[in-house]
Amino acid sequence: MAKFVSEPKTRVAMIEGNPVEREYLSALVSGASGIDLSSVFSGVDGALEDFQETQPDLVILDLDGLIDFDTDWIRDLHRCLPHTAVLILSSEKNHEELFSTLEAGVSGWLQKPCTADQIVRALYVLREGGAVLGNQLARHLLDYFNARGKSVDALTARERQILGHLVHGLAAPEIAAKLEISKDTLRTHVRNILAKLKVNSRAEAVAKYLNPMR
């Protein structure tokens, strides 16, 4: 008779600054089937070093009240753990923050308040390699994209290649090295990309690239 072999649990780490929400999320994640809460932090300080040891499959990052957070932290995480997914929780409605974290490589974003069911379902979607974006934020993004039009089509093959690397969170020096071009040449390409897409920042350019309506 064959023995039943259980699937390994998905290791989830958490960064939550609010002690009440930290206790709630810890209980929620720990109680989810197939999930193991590997570590919990109140801020990003020291978290990356721990994650390199515990190697979580997924990180829940609540941006509310995190005074020590910078988007580059997500890029640093992906350099160390390229296969670790990141789920953002935030009550903020700042689109620039959304775009900048998408550019850095997050896999999911839920706008608070969100239900326990939404959070758990997001964990299951992300562990299967999917992506999660709350309905309200998705609506804002679609409105933004529709207003911008279809100017992505105007990009050259090289410009699309560069924009693709930006989408995956690569920094300018990494892109230049990968494509074997100078930093000045890369800057020229980026300026051309922003001009053609009629946007003012790389984050906006990435958001337009991700437009499913293009």
C-alpha positions as CSV (number, residue, x, y, z in Angstrom):
1,M,0.0,0.0,0.0
2,A,1.5,3.4,-1.1
3,K,2.2,5.9,1.6
4,F,0.7,9.3,1.5
5,V,3.3,12.0,1.1
6,S,2.1,15.5,2.2
7,E,3.0,18.5,0.1
8,P,5.6,20.8,1.7
9,K,4.0,23.9,3.3
10,T,4.4,27.3,1.8
11,R,6.7,29.4,4.0
12,V,5.3,32.9,4.6
13,A,7.1,35.7,6.3
14,M,5.5,38.9,7.5
15,I,6.4,42.6,8.1
16,E,3.7,44.3,10.0
17,G,4.3,47.5,12.1
18,N,0.9,47.6,13.9
19,P,1.0,45.2,16.9
20,V,-2.8,44.5,16.8
21,E,-2.8,43.8,13.1
22,R,0.4,41.8,13.5
23,E,-1.3,39.5,16.0
24,Y,-4.3,39.2,13.8
25,L,-2.4,38.4,10.6
26,S,-0.1,36.0,12.4
27,A,-3.1,34.0,13.6
28,L,-4.7,34.2,10.1
29,V,-1.7,33.0,8.2
30,S,-0.8,30.3,10.8
31,G,-4.3,28.9,10.6
32,A,-4.3,28.7,6.7
33,S,-4.1,25.2,5.3
34,G,-0.7,24.4,3.7
35,I,0.9,27.6,5.1
36,D,3.8,27.9,7.6
37,L,4.5,31.3,9.2
38,S,8.3,31.3,9.2
39,S,9.1,34.7,10.7
40,V,7.4,38.0,11.7
41,F,9.0,41.5,11.9
42,S,7.7,44.9,13.0
43,G,9.8,46.7,10.3
44,V,12.2,46.0,7.5
45,D,15.3,46.4,9.7
46,G,16.9,43.0,10.1
47,A,14.2,41.2,8.0
48,L,16.3,40.7,4.9
49,E,19.1,39.0,6.8
50,D,16.6,36.7,8.4
51,F,14.9,35.9,5.1
52,Q,18.2,34.9,3.5
53,E,18.4,32.2,6.2
54,T,14.7,31.1,6.4
55,Q,14.1,31.5,2.7
56,P,10.3,32.2,2.7
57,D,8.3,31.5,-0.4
58,L,6.2,34.6,0.1
59,V,6.5,37.8,2.1
60,I,3.5,39.8,3.3
61,L,4.5,43.5,3.6
62,D,2.1,46.0,5.2
63,L,3.2,49.5,4.2
64,D,1.1,51.3,6.7
65,G,3.3,53.0,9.3
66,L,6.6,51.6,8.0
67,I,8.8,54.6,8.4
68,D,12.0,52.7,7.4
69,F,10.6,51.3,4.1
70,D,12.0,52.2,0.7
71,T,11.1,50.5,-2.6
72,D,14.7,49.6,-3.1
73,W,14.2,47.1,-0.2
74,I,12.0,45.0,-2.5
75,R,14.7,45.0,-5.2
76,D,17.3,43.9,-2.6
77,L,15.0,41.1,-1.5
78,H,14.6,39.9,-5.1
79,R,18.4,40.0,-5.7
80,C,18.9,37.7,-2.7
81,L,15.7,35.6,-3.1
82,P,14.6,35.9,-6.8
83,H,11.8,33.4,-6.4
84,T,10.2,34.9,-3.3
85,A,6.8,36.6,-4.0
86,V,5.8,39.8,-2.2
87,L,2.2,40.7,-1.3
88,I,1.7,44.3,-0.4
89,L,-1.1,45.5,2.0
90,S,-1.8,49.2,2.2
91,S,-4.6,51.6,2.9
92,E,-2.8,54.2,0.7
93,K,-4.4,55.2,-2.6
94,N,-1.2,56.8,-4.0
95,H,-0.9,55.5,-7.6
96,E,2.8,56.4,-7.7
97,E,3.5,54.0,-4.7
98,L,1.6,51.3,-6.5
99,F,3.5,51.8,-9.8
100,S,6.9,52.0,-8.0
101,T,6.3,48.7,-6.2
102,L,5.1,47.0,-9.4
103,E,8.3,48.2,-11.0
104,A,10.3,46.7,-8.1
105,G,8.7,43.3,-8.7
106,V,5.8,42.7,-6.2
107,S,3.4,40.0,-7.1
108,G,0.3,41.2,-5.3
109,W,-1.3,44.3,-3.9
110,L,-4.4,44.4,-1.7
111,Q,-5.8,47.8,-0.6
112,K,-6.9,47.8,3.1
113,P,-9.4,47.2,4.6
114,C,-9.4,43.7,3.1
115,T,-11.1,40.6,4.4
116,A,-9.4,37.5,5.8
117,D,-10.7,35.6,2.9
118,Q,-9.1,38.0,0.4
119,I,-5.7,37.7,2.1
120,V,-5.7,33.9,2.3
121,R,-6.9,33.6,-1.3
122,A,-4.1,35.9,-2.4
123,L,-1.6,33.7,-0.6
124,Y,-2.8,30.6,-2.5
125,V,-2.8,32.5,-5.8
126,L,0.7,33.8,-5.3
127,R,2.2,30.4,-4.3
128,E,0.9,29.0,-7.6
129,G,2.8,31.7,-9.5
130,G,-0.1,34.0,-10.1
131,A,-0.6,37.7,-9.5
132,V,-3.1,39.6,-7.3
133,L,-4.4,43.1,-7.6
134,G,-7.5,44.3,-5.6
135,N,-10.5,45.2,-7.7
136,Q,-10.5,48.9,-6.8
137,L,-6.8,49.3,-7.7
138,A,-7.4,47.3,-10.9
139,R,-10.2,49.7,-11.9
140,H,-7.9,52.7,-11.3
141,L,-5.2,51.2,-13.4
142,L,-7.5,50.4,-16.2
143,D,-8.8,54.0,-16.2
144,Y,-5.2,55.2,-16.2
145,F,-4.3,53.0,-19.1
146,N,-7.3,53.8,-21.2
147,A,-6.6,57.5,-20.7
148,R,-3.0,57.0,-21.9
149,G,-3.8,55.2,-25.1
150,K,-1.7,52.7,-27.0
151,S,1.6,54.4,-27.4
152,V,3.5,51.3,-26.2
153,D,3.2,50.2,-29.8
154,A,5.5,53.0,-30.9
155,L,8.5,51.5,-29.0
156,T,11.4,49.9,-30.8
157,A,12.4,46.4,-30.1
158,R,15.4,47.6,-28.0
159,E,13.1,50.0,-26.0
160,R,10.7,47.2,-25.3
161,Q,13.6,45.0,-24.2
162,I,14.8,47.7,-21.7
163,L,11.2,48.3,-20.5
164,G,10.9,44.6,-19.9
165,H,14.0,44.6,-17.7
166,L,12.5,47.6,-15.7
167,V,9.3,45.6,-15.2
168,H,11.4,42.8,-13.6
169,G,13.0,45.3,-11.2
170,L,16.5,45.5,-12.6
171,A,18.4,48.7,-11.8
172,A,20.0,50.8,-14.5
173,P,23.6,49.5,-14.1
174,E,22.3,45.9,-14.3
175,I,20.3,46.6,-17.5
176,A,23.3,48.3,-19.1
177,A,25.6,45.3,-18.2
178,K,23.1,42.7,-19.4
179,L,22.6,44.5,-22.8
180,E,26.3,45.4,-23.1
181,I,25.6,49.1,-23.6
182,S,26.9,52.2,-21.9
183,K,25.0,54.0,-19.1
184,D,24.7,57.0,-21.4
185,T,23.1,55.0,-24.1
186,L,20.7,53.4,-21.6
187,R,19.7,56.9,-20.4
188,T,19.0,58.0,-24.0
189,H,16.8,54.9,-24.5
190,V,14.9,55.6,-21.2
191,R,14.3,59.2,-22.2
192,N,13.0,58.1,-25.6
193,I,10.7,55.5,-23.8
194,L,9.3,58.2,-21.5
195,A,8.7,60.6,-24.4
196,K,7.0,58.0,-26.6
197,L,4.7,56.8,-23.7
198,K,4.0,60.4,-22.7
199,V,4.9,59.7,-19.0
200,N,7.1,61.4,-16.5
201,S,8.7,58.5,-14.7
202,R,10.0,54.9,-15.1
203,A,7.2,53.7,-12.8
204,E,4.5,55.1,-15.1
205,A,6.3,53.5,-18.0
206,V,6.2,50.1,-16.3
207,A,2.5,50.6,-15.5
208,K,1.7,51.3,-19.2
209,Y,3.8,48.3,-20.3
210,L,1.7,46.1,-18.0
211,N,-1.5,47.4,-19.5
212,P,-3.6,44.4,-20.6
213,M,-5.6,46.7,-23.0
214,R,-2.6,47.8,-25.1
